Amino acid sequence: MASASLSLLQQRIVPLQQGIVLVTGGAGFLGSYIIKQLVEKGYRVRAIRRSDKLPAYIASDIMEKVEWVQGDIMDPLSLEEALEGVSAVIHSAALVSFSPEDRKALLHTNIEGTANVVNMAIEAGVSRFIHISSVSALGRTTQGERVTEEKKWEPSRMNTTYGISKFRGELEVWRGIGEGLPAVIVNPSTLLGYGDWNTSSCAIFKNTFNEFPWYTNGINGFVDVRDAARIVVALLDSNITGERYILNGENWSFQQLFNEIATAFGKKPPSREATPLLGKLAWRIERVKSFFSGHRPLLTRESARIAQSKTYFDNTKILQQLPGFTFTPLEQTIRNACGEYLAQIPSL
């Protein structure tokens, strides 16, 4: 049965035209793993970066095979140059923040930047376009509803500015699809894996290693970053267009996640429940501390709300689309990531 399913998948595969795959946000967490997957599969890869810094958690021999170009998705001219000779685009560049100070930058980068990439990709006549969105663009729930790709966006206090920016960025991609862009949208849940634990969702590992004492009973979706990268590359080689897919391994409570990471690190798990009332108090305290210290607060109103929300993300559609694909169990993802972090502790 499995071989028959894989055969059906192979029949849908359309070989990518000879050319280059351009990755925006190639130095980011997911973007770097997408590049790794592309290089290992023999693709010619070009990636846009804004600085000379490259992720240290990806082997240098992988990064050396990438044609890196200086550019910015807010600069159409640099995009035009980066798109020369390109057959496919994976748009992974985005600003991720839950800080109110970044509201303007989030809307500017994630909406207007995406519009620029879409417009220039149409002009370049690319044969594939994969847009990396987020489950935040689908909206969150408070009562534990199950979210599928069919969920309609609804104004809600649970929606973060980041989620709003990704939703409106998706609208630019749908507009591009209407203009003939062969695009697919993927909505990853919270990415887990080995990366820079000072940034992005990797900070979950650092905070747990440092025995952060608080947990919540909120429920969220999580996915191995390597699984998300594998799916993106699989969709790149398909003839699918005009579809969106939730990329989610499992739905766990934050307490379960922290406990699993703490166990893998050999650390004390969090033992104090941050109730909604305590959460409201905590982000206000953090805001005051931030005012006097000049440092970004560890907790904001938006991140406190996310920690209390209960949302289950459904991965049925992508599993039906890619028969034979299985998500890595989160226990395995966490064990692997913690092992790699522990090996690098002296240099972190």
C-alpha positions in Angstrom: 0.0 0.0 0.0 2.8 2.4 0.9 4.7 1.8 -2.4 1.4 2.4 -4.3 1.0 5.7 -2.5 4.6 6.8 -3.3 4.0 5.9 -6.9 1.1 8.2 -7.0 3.2 11.0 -5.5 6.0 10.4 -8.1 3.4 10.8 -10.9 2.6 14.2 -9.6 6.3 15.3 -9.5 7.2 17.8 -12.2 11.0 18.2 -12.7 12.1 21.8 -11.8 13.4 23.7 -14.9 17.2 24.0 -15.1 18.1 27.1 -13.1 18.6 28.4 -9.6 16.5 28.2 -6.5 16.5 31.6 -4.7 15.9 31.5 -0.9 15.1 34.7 0.9 15.8 34.7 4.6 18.5 32.0 4.0 20.4 32.9 7.2 17.2 32.4 9.4 16.3 29.3 11.3 14.0 27.6 8.9 15.7 29.2 5.8 19.1 27.7 6.7 17.6 24.2 7.1 15.8 24.6 3.7 19.2 25.5 2.2 20.8 22.5 3.7 18.0 20.2 2.3 18.3 21.8 -1.2 22.1 21.5 -1.3 22.0 17.9 -0.2 19.6 17.2 -3.0 21.9 18.8 -5.6 20.0 22.0 -6.3 21.8 25.2 -7.3 21.0 27.6 -4.5 21.3 31.4 -4.3 20.3 33.0 -1.0 19.8 36.6 0.0 21.4 37.9 3.2 21.6 41.3 4.8 24.9 40.8 6.7 28.0 38.7 6.5 26.9 36.6 9.5 25.9 33.0 8.6 24.3 30.4 10.9 27.0 28.5 12.8 24.7 25.5 13.3 24.8 24.5 9.6 28.0 22.8 8.4 30.3 25.2 6.6 30.7 22.9 3.6 26.9 23.3 3.0 27.0 27.1 3.2 30.1 27.2 0.9 28.0 25.7 -1.9 25.5 28.6 -1.8 25.7 31.7 -3.9 25.2 34.4 -1.3 24.1 37.8 -2.4 23.6 41.0 -0.4 20.0 42.2 -0.7 16.9 43.2 1.0 13.3 42.3 0.3 12.4 45.9 0.8 14.6 46.8 -2.1 13.0 45.8 -5.5 16.2 46.6 -7.4 18.3 44.1 -5.3 15.5 41.6 -5.8 15.6 42.0 -9.5 19.3 41.3 -9.5 19.0 38.3 -7.2 16.3 36.8 -9.5 18.5 36.7 -12.6 18.5 33.1 -13.9 16.2 31.9 -11.1 13.6 29.2 -11.7 12.1 29.0 -8.2 11.7 31.1 -5.2 11.3 30.1 -1.5 10.3 33.2 0.4 11.4 32.6 4.0 12.4 36.1 5.0 10.3 37.6 7.7 10.5 39.6 10.9 9.3 37.7 14.0 8.6 39.7 17.2 5.9 40.0 19.8 7.1 43.4 21.1 4.9 46.4 20.6 7.9 48.5 19.6 8.2 46.3 16.5 4.6 46.8 15.3 5.5 49.1 12.4 8.5 47.1 11.3 6.5 43.9 11.4 3.7 45.2 9.1 6.2 46.9 6.8 8.5 43.9 6.3 6.1 41.0 6.3 3.5 42.7 4.1 5.3 45.1 1.8 8.4 42.9 1.7 6.3 39.9 0.6 4.5 42.1 -2.0 7.9 43.0 -3.4 9.1 39.4 -3.7 5.8 38.4 -5.3 5.9 41.2 -7.8 9.5 40.6 -8.8 8.9 36.8 -9.0 6.0 37.4 -11.4 8.2 39.7 -13.5 11.0 37.1 -13.6 8.5 34.4 -14.7 9.6 31.8 -12.0 8.1 28.3 -12.4 7.7 27.7 -8.6 7.1 29.9 -5.6 6.9 28.6 -2.0 5.8 31.1 0.6 6.7 30.4 4.2 3.9 31.8 6.3 2.9 30.7 9.9 0.0 29.2 11.8 -0.3 32.6 13.3 -1.8 33.7 10.0 -4.7 31.4 10.7 -5.5 32.8 14.1 -5.4 31.3 17.5 -8.2 30.1 19.8 -8.8 30.0 23.5 -11.1 27.0 23.9 -9.1 24.3 22.2 -10.6 24.3 18.8 -8.9 22.4 16.0 -7.5 24.6 13.2 -7.4 23.4 9.6 -6.4 25.2 6.4 -10.1 26.1 5.9 -10.2 28.4 9.0 -11.2 31.9 8.1 -9.3 34.8 9.6 -11.3 36.6 12.4 -10.4 39.7 14.3 -9.6 38.7 17.8 -7.6 39.9 20.8 -5.7 36.6 20.5 -4.2 37.7 17.1 -0.7 39.1 17.5 0.7 41.8 15.3 3.0 39.2 13.9 0.0 37.0 13.0 -1.7 40.0 11.4 1.4 40.8 9.4 1.7 37.2 8.1 -2.0 37.0 7.3 -1.8 40.2 5.2 1.4 38.9 3.7 -0.4 35.8 2.6 -3.0 38.1 0.8 -0.2 39.4 -1.4 0.7 35.8 -2.3 -3.0 35.0 -3.1 -3.1 38.1 -5.2 0.0 36.8 -7.0 -1.6 33.5 -7.6 -4.5 35.3 -9.2 -2.0 37.0 -11.5 -0.6 33.6 -12.6 2.2 33.0 -10.0 2.5 29.2 -9.4 2.6 29.5 -5.6 2.1 27.3 -2.6 1.8 28.6 1.0 3.0 26.6 4.0 2.0 27.5 7.6 4.5 26.0 10.1 3.7 25.8 13.8 6.5 26.6 16.3 9.8 25.3 15.0 11.9 23.1 17.2 15.5 22.0 16.7 19.1 22.9 16.9 19.9 26.5 16.1 21.0 29.7 17.7 19.4 29.5 21.2 19.6 33.2 21.6 17.1 33.8 18.9 13.7 32.6 17.5 12.0 29.6 19.1 15.4 28.2 19.9 15.3 30.4 23.0 12.9 27.9 24.5 15.8 25.5 24.9 18.0 28.1 26.5 15.4 29.2 29.0 14.6 25.6 30.0 18.4 24.9 30.3 18.6 27.9 32.7 15.7 26.3 34.7 13.1 29.0 34.1 10.6 28.1 36.9 7.3 29.0 35.2 5.0 27.0 33.0 1.5 27.4 31.5 -1.2 25.0 30.5 -1.6 26.6 27.1 -1.6 24.2 24.1 0.3 24.9 20.9 1.6 23.1 17.8 5.2 22.2 17.3 7.2 20.8 14.4 10.8 19.7 13.8 12.5 22.3 11.7 14.1 19.6 9.6 10.6 18.2 8.8 9.4 21.6 7.7 12.4 22.0 5.4 11.8 18.5 3.9 8.2 19.3 3.1 9.1 22.7 1.5 11.5 21.0 -0.8 9.0 18.2 -1.6 6.4 20.8 -2.5 9.0 22.7 -4.6 9.2 19.6 -7.0 5.4 19.2 -7.3 3.0 20.7 -9.7 0.8 21.9 -6.8 -0.3 25.5 -6.9 -2.9 27.7 -5.2 -2.9 25.6 -2.0 -1.8 26.1 1.6 -0.6 23.5 4.1 -0.3 23.4 7.9 3.1 22.0 8.9 2.6 20.6 12.4 4.1 17.6 14.1 2.2 17.4 17.4 0.1 19.6 19.7 1.5 19.8 23.2 1.0 21.8 26.3 3.8 24.2 27.1 4.3 22.4 30.4 4.8 19.1 28.5 7.3 20.7 26.2 9.3 22.3 29.0 9.3 19.1 31.0 10.6 17.1 28.0 13.4 19.5 27.3 14.4 19.8 31.0 14.6 16.0 31.2 16.7 15.8 28.1 19.1 18.4 29.5 19.1 16.8 33.0 17.7 20.0 34.4 14.9 20.8 36.9 11.6 21.2 35.1 9.4 24.3 35.8 7.3 23.8 38.8 5.3 27.1 39.2 2.1 27.5 37.1 1.8 31.0 35.5 -2.0 31.5 35.7 -3.6 34.1 33.4 -3.6 36.6 36.3 0.0 36.0 37.0 0.8 36.3 33.3 -0.8 39.7 33.2 1.2 40.8 36.2 4.4 39.3 34.8 4.4 41.1 31.4 3.7 44.4 33.1 6.7 43.9 35.5 8.9 43.0 32.6 7.8 46.2 30.8 8.9 48.3 33.8 12.2 46.4 34.1 12.8 46.9 30.4 12.2 50.7 30.7 15.0 51.0 33.3 17.4 48.5 31.9 17.1 49.3 28.2 16.8 45.6 27.4 14.0 44.0 25.5 11.4 42.4 27.9 11.5 38.6 28.2 7.7 38.6 28.2 5.2 40.9 26.4 1.4 41.1 26.5 1.2 39.2 23.2 3.6 36.4 24.2 1.7 36.0 27.5 -1.6 35.6 25.7 0.0 32.9 23.4 1.2 31.0 26.4 -2.4 30.8 27.7 -4.1 30.0 24.4 -5.2 26.5 23.5 -5.0 25.7 19.8 -4.7 22.4 18.0 -3.3 22.5 14.5 -4.4 19.8 12.1 -1.8 18.3 9.8 -4.1 15.9 7.9 -3.9 17.8 4.6 -0.2 17.7 4.1 0.0 14.1 5.1 -2.6 13.3 2.5 -0.7 15.3 -0.1 2.6 13.6 0.6 1.9 9.9 1.1 4.8 8.2 2.9 5.9 11.3 4.8 5.9 11.1 8.6 6.6 13.8 11.1 9.4 13.2 13.6 8.1 12.5 17.1 8.7 15.6 19.3 10.4 13.5 21.9 13.0 12.5 19.3 13.3 16.1 18.0 14.0 17.3 21.6 16.5 14.6 22.4 18.5 15.3 19.2 18.4 19.0 19.7 19.4 18.9 23.4 22.3 16.6 22.6 23.6 19.1 20.0 23.1 22.1 22.3 24.9 20.2 25.1 27.8 19.5 22.8 28.2 23.2 22.1 27.6 24.6 25.6 31.2 25.9 26.1 30.9 28.0 23.0 27.3 29.2 23.5 
